[in-house]
Amino acid sequence: MDSTRLTLQATTSAAKLGLLIEGAQLRAALGYRTGEAFRAAVRAGRVPVKLTKIEGRRGWFARANDVLQWQLGLGVLFESQPM
């Protein structure tokens, strides 16, 4: 997949997500299969994007753009590796 197509998909995804992403959507976007796997990564400091808490809300939140940039970085890694 070329980088232009990847960027277009990321832009489309960002429009759907809004500014913040949380809960199951955040876990899935970062590749964690379960809530427990995500919580373990948070405790160990292994989450690849900055997370924040929001007063009066439960769970962790991340900026959708940060998650998309991380995903785009993964796409570049896959493109640069020989098959």
N, C-alpha and C positions, 0 to 999 in steps of 0.2 A: 504494500500500500504506500503510495507516495505521500510526501509530507503535506502537500496541498489538500489532499483528500482527508488526511488525518486531522488537519487544522479545521477544516470545514465541519467534520463530525464533532470535534470538541466544541466549536462555537454553537452548533445546534444543541448539543447536550447542555451547555451552559445556559442557554435560553430556557430550556425545560426545567433546570434545577433551581434557578434563582440564585440569590447571593450566598445562602448558607445551605449546607447539607448536614443531615444528622440521622441517627438511628440506623435502621436496617439498610437504608440507602447508602449511608456513609460506609458502613462495614462492607457492603458488597462492592462499592466503588474502589475500595482499597484492597479487595481480594481476600477478606477474612470470611471464612465459611460460617462461623458461629459467633454469637455475642461473647462467649467465653474466650475465644481466640483473640477477639478484638480487645477485650478487657486485659488479657495477659500482655498483649503488645503495648497497651497504654501503660500498664504498671512497669514494664521493662524499658519504657522509653524508645520503643522500636517502631512507632507509627511514623510514616514518611512525610506527613504534613503537620502543620501546627494545629493543635486542637484548643478549644476554649470551652468554658462553661458559661451559661447565661443564667443570671439570677432569676429565680422563679421557674426555671425549666429543668427538666431532668435530662441527663445524658451529656454527651460530648457533641460539639459542633465544629465544623471546619468550613472555610470559604470554598465554595464550589470551584472557583478559579484555581485555587491551590491544588485541589484534587485533580482537576483537568490537566494542569501543567505537569503534575507527577505522572499522570497516565500518558501524556504526550511523550514524556521522557522515556517511558517504557517502550512506546512505539518506535522511537529512534533506536533504542537498544536492539529491538527485534530486527529492524531493517538493516542494521550494520553487521549483524552476525550471519556468517555463511550457513547455508542449509546443508 
